[in-house]
Amino acid sequence: GYDGSAHRARQWQHAWYADRDLVLVADRGHERELRRHAPTEQDRDKVRLMREFDDDAVAAGTLEVDDPYYGDAAGFDRCRDEVEAAMRGVVEHVREQLDA
């Protein structure tokens, strides 16, 4: 049910750190790369694995989103489910930050 036709991937721009409070990444490779290039420690702390916000993923120790690109349709369904579960936690996190 998602329409991704207008979505365009872009490479991360270092200037974006200043405009963001939270930077979500799918896997440890992205996490390492964005933290390595962060201009400050505060900016490094903004970078978080998306699935850190899914209690079930944390309990299972599966914090990376599986890349479905070279797989079948079931892999894309699994990826969508992982992202949706994480987003529920992200929304709760943001609410808590706004209330603080």
C-alpha positions as CSV (number, residue, x, y, z in Angstrom):
1,G,0.0,0.0,0.0
2,Y,3.0,2.4,0.0
3,D,3.6,4.5,-3.1
4,G,7.3,5.0,-3.5
5,S,7.2,6.4,-7.0
6,A,8.1,9.9,-5.9
7,H,11.0,8.8,-3.6
8,R,14.5,9.6,-4.7
9,A,17.5,8.3,-2.7
10,R,20.2,10.9,-1.9
11,Q,23.6,10.7,-0.4
12,W,23.9,12.0,3.1
13,Q,25.1,15.6,3.2
14,H,27.3,16.5,6.2
15,A,25.6,19.9,6.6
16,W,22.4,18.0,7.5
17,Y,23.6,17.1,11.0
18,A,23.0,20.6,12.1
19,D,19.3,20.4,11.1
20,R,18.5,17.1,12.6
21,D,17.9,15.8,16.1
22,L,17.8,12.1,15.1
23,V,19.4,10.3,12.2
24,L,18.1,6.8,11.6
25,V,20.1,4.2,9.7
26,A,19.4,0.7,8.6
27,D,22.6,-1.1,9.4
28,R,25.9,-0.9,11.3
29,G,27.8,0.0,8.1
30,H,25.7,3.1,7.7
31,E,25.9,3.8,11.4
32,R,29.8,3.6,11.4
33,E,30.0,5.8,8.3
34,L,27.7,8.6,9.5
35,R,29.3,8.6,13.0
36,R,32.8,8.7,11.5
37,H,31.9,11.8,9.5
38,A,29.9,13.6,12.2
39,P,31.5,17.0,13.0
40,T,30.8,16.8,16.7
41,E,30.2,14.2,19.4
42,Q,26.7,15.5,19.8
43,D,26.1,14.8,16.1
44,R,27.6,11.3,16.4
45,D,25.0,10.7,19.2
46,K,22.2,11.6,16.8
47,V,22.9,8.5,14.7
48,R,20.9,5.5,15.7
49,L,20.0,2.1,14.3
50,M,16.3,2.2,13.4
51,R,15.6,-1.1,15.0
52,E,16.9,0.1,18.4
53,F,13.4,1.5,18.8
54,D,11.8,-1.9,18.4
55,D,11.8,-3.7,21.7
56,D,11.4,-7.2,20.1
57,A,14.4,-6.5,17.8
58,V,16.5,-5.3,20.8
59,A,15.5,-8.5,22.8
60,A,16.4,-10.7,19.9
61,G,19.7,-8.8,19.2
62,T,18.6,-8.2,15.5
63,L,19.2,-4.5,15.2
64,E,19.9,-4.3,11.5
65,V,17.2,-4.0,8.9
66,D,17.6,-6.9,6.4
67,D,18.4,-5.6,2.9
68,P,15.8,-7.2,0.6
69,Y,17.3,-5.9,-2.7
70,Y,18.6,-9.1,-4.1
71,G,15.9,-11.3,-2.7
72,D,12.3,-12.2,-3.4
73,A,9.0,-10.4,-2.5
74,A,9.0,-12.0,1.0
75,G,12.2,-10.2,1.8
76,F,10.6,-6.9,1.0
77,D,7.6,-7.8,3.1
78,R,10.0,-8.7,6.0
79,C,11.9,-5.4,5.6
80,R,8.6,-3.4,5.6
81,D,7.5,-5.2,8.8
82,E,10.8,-4.4,10.5
83,V,10.6,-0.8,9.5
84,E,7.0,-0.4,10.6
85,A,7.7,-2.0,14.0
86,A,10.7,0.3,14.5
87,M,8.7,3.4,13.5
88,R,6.2,2.7,16.3
89,G,9.1,3.0,18.8
90,V,10.5,6.1,17.0
91,V,7.2,7.9,17.3
92,E,7.0,7.1,21.0
93,H,10.7,8.3,21.4
94,V,9.9,11.6,19.6
95,R,6.8,12.1,21.8
96,E,8.8,11.6,24.9
97,Q,11.5,14.1,23.7
98,L,8.8,16.7,23.0
99,D,7.3,16.2,26.4
100,A,10.6,16.5,28.2
